[in-house]
Amino acid sequence: MPIRIDKKLPAVEILRTENIFVMDDQRAAHQDIRPLKILILNLMPQKIVTETQLLRHLANTPLQLDIEFLYMESHQSKTTRSEHMETFYKTFSEVQDQYFDGLIITGAPVEHLPFEEVDYWEEFTQVIDWSKTHVFSTLHICWGAQAGLYYRYGVDKHQMAQKLSGIYPQDVLKEGHLLLRGFDDLYVSPHSRHTEILKEDIVNKTNLEILASGKEVGISILASRDLREVYSFGHLEYDRDTLAKEYFRDLDAGLDPHIPENYFKNDDIHELPCMRWSSSAALFFSNWVNYAVYQETPFEWKSVEDDVSHFGYL
């Protein structure tokens, strides 16, 4: 799909070398259609890397997307230049009067902290509350999924014995579900986290559907029946070398990490990792945009009613 973003964003040139159609504002203005408005709350430390990963996967349908990036004003990024944030990102106060068709909330390296001790927690909860009436469908990823479940339902995260890092198999539990349309019965996905969500908490505290899970990873994908809320605990957006970079970063920091599982050939860290999740990633993000956002959001709207499928599609 043509994704409409600031032509000066560093991701633009990377995506164009991959033959991904990126549209600037001038060209988009000549198309007499309403683009889908997608807001990305990027909580990852390497902002440009995450921007590129998500934009790559969003650019996979013929729909036009108008992308904006959001950051937490109550948090100072230590790894991305302030000029980049000021140029390409908006604060919550700048978008709170707008309406968006979709919102993506990324992961964040703050698993070791109780949610309330995260320095931007109060602002984060304001975004969640706002999204209930100003966003049609929200896709939460990794820590963003854990935080969303905790704030919305009181479902807490639980520490794992060791970090879950690698490429793991997951079973599709709801055959034919719109979010997993086109998936094989078994697919693989990167996971990188220290904590997990327990199935019994989801069953006892929410009415969400468990769509995919795996022996090693536990619950992988959850969603509300109207697809207003989607939770993914894996990292389908990751590049081929993302887990490798995380491993070597932790190794250099003296953390003694274990080699990511099912990742390097024969566990040889000098081998190029095999990319085995790109088709599933493309399907997942495309399905979310198509079925959770495009098929459901009206052409013009001012608010969203809870648990409503506007076109009776779901």
Secondary structure, 3 states (H helix, E strand, C coil): CCEECCCCCCHHHHHHHCCCCEECHHHHCCCCCCCEEEEEECCCCCHHHHHHHHHHHHCCCCCCEEEEEECCCCCCCCCCCHHHHHHHEECHHHHCCCCEEEEEECCCCCCCCCHHHCCCHHHHHHHHHHHHHHEEEEEEECHHHHHHHHHHHCCCCEEEEEEEEEEEEEEECCCCCHHHCCCCCEEEEEEEEEEECCHHHHHHHCCCEEEEEECCCEEEEEECCCCCEEEECCCCCCCCCHHHHHHHHHHHCCCCCCCCECCCHHHCCCCCCCCCCHHHHHHHHHHHHHHHHHCCCCCCCCCCCCCCCCCCCC
